[in-house]
Amino acid sequence: MTCPPPAQIPALELLGFGDCGWGATLVWGLGNSIVIALGAYALGFVIGIGGAFGKLYGGPILKDLLATYTTLVRAVPELVLILILYYAFTGLLNQALLAWGFGRVVVSPILTGIAVLGVVQGAYQTEVIRGGILAVPAGQIEAARAMGMPPGLMARRITLPLMTVSALPGLANLWLNATKDTALLAVIGFTELTKATAQASASTKAFFVFYPAAMVLYMCISLTSTFLIHRIEKWARRGQREVRV
Amino acid sequence: MREFLKPHRVFLILLAAAIVTWCAWSLQWDWLAKPKYQAMIVQGLWQTIWVLVVTMVVGMMLAIPIGFAQAAGPAWLAWPARVFCSIIRGTPLLLQIWMLYYGIGSLFPSIPWIRESALWPILRQAWPYAVVALSLSVAGYEGEVMRSAFKGVPHGQLEAAKSMGMPAFTMFRRIWLPQAIQRVLPTIGGETVLQLKSTPLISTITIMDIYDVAGRVRRDTLIVYEPLLLLAVAYMLITACIVLLFRWFESRVPNRTA
């Protein structure tokens, strides 16, 4: 079916899933954005937990290396980091594969995006989780040590549950950042929601249909997240006395 | 100094120095010697810093009324301010920039009186859209910061001003605003660094900032990493300058610490 010129298509049809609509492209982009945000956040959380414990309890060399990592990543724009890591990640991987006698591979853009944004998220989460662990009353950790708890069990039963409350606001902010940072991948040509919007509006010239629609989608992500974060915070604060201001 | 230079740290510093020397020797830096690229780099740095300063100043001037409306304004002012803040904070800056530049920027040529107005030569360029988008972004984020700063000024101060018979505007100018600003200075320093890190986004709408310059060098010379490394160093240096500047600022503001 041939479509009429975009100027004659009503806005809802442009956004729809029909032959002339761009709904499928937008939803595909939204899906990509969410998958990358979730993956990067999860990777960042793993790096963050490891980094925070390393910064607090690691040896002197590990501490200095982690300090360098978090300082460097937080002082350089995400866009620059994404470019550097994007080329370094795929380049080094291919060099390693060639050195081991395998052929080159093309890494899926989703995985690259997750890896790159995850490393960035990791630096910020390290700092937030470190702050959270520092806020755990020292007596709790001393008591666990005095009971002879091994470090892993202590982290799982005492430190991590107790730090949740004070780390949650910071972690929640970082999740919102992660969803918005996925838009930066548009610059390296990856089709997430912002890039899909730009493509759709560039080929139909219907800028005031697609950009507001994408804004609404992003707002949906952010409002749903805020709602869920509120629930999680309430759950994490259970058993704490209400403070009246 | 003694405290800082522990044996392992000396080793790490030497290692870092070795890596830097290796980078300087074995990577390709000859393009830096060409006057063409030198001029571009200076131009790009100037563009980045200029946009950063202008958008921070304009954004803060917008953020003060937005924050005040949320903290103490009537509901019909507080609500729009709140909605504005959550839209700016809830959507990616890149999308906002593109919407302004490609969306509104493409709308203007079709309106005759704008095309004929004296402003048209300016509106045809990209930088007004970049400045507006980045300023609105600062206004959205700092509006939220200013809201809590205005709320944090102790009640007694305002009551004292009122009981002295100060007119409302004088009270705002002499008591409320200065104390709010004093509270947010450290936050603003951090936010300026964040703003610096968003400036490379304007290179996507054809503005030649330092990020765009690095891209051009890479396309011209087909060198992959070196311009990016230089770019990272440039941003780190600007960040360091901002941090030092705000530290100096904070030391100038009288503050009683226990």
Interface residues (C-beta under 8 A of the other chain):
Chain A: P60 I61 D64 L65 L72 A75 V76 P77 E78 L79 V80 L81 L83 I84 Y87 A88 G91 L176 K180 D181 T182 A183 L184 A186 V187 T194 T197 A198 S201 A202 K205 F207 F208 Y211 P212 A214 M215 Y218 M219 I221 S222 L223
Chain B: K6 H8 R9 L12 S86 I87 R89 G90 T91 P92 L93 L94 L95 W98 M99 Y102 G103 S106 L107 V193 L196 K197 S198 T199 P200 L201 T204 Y211 V224 Y225 L228 L229 L231 A232 Y235 M236 T239 A240
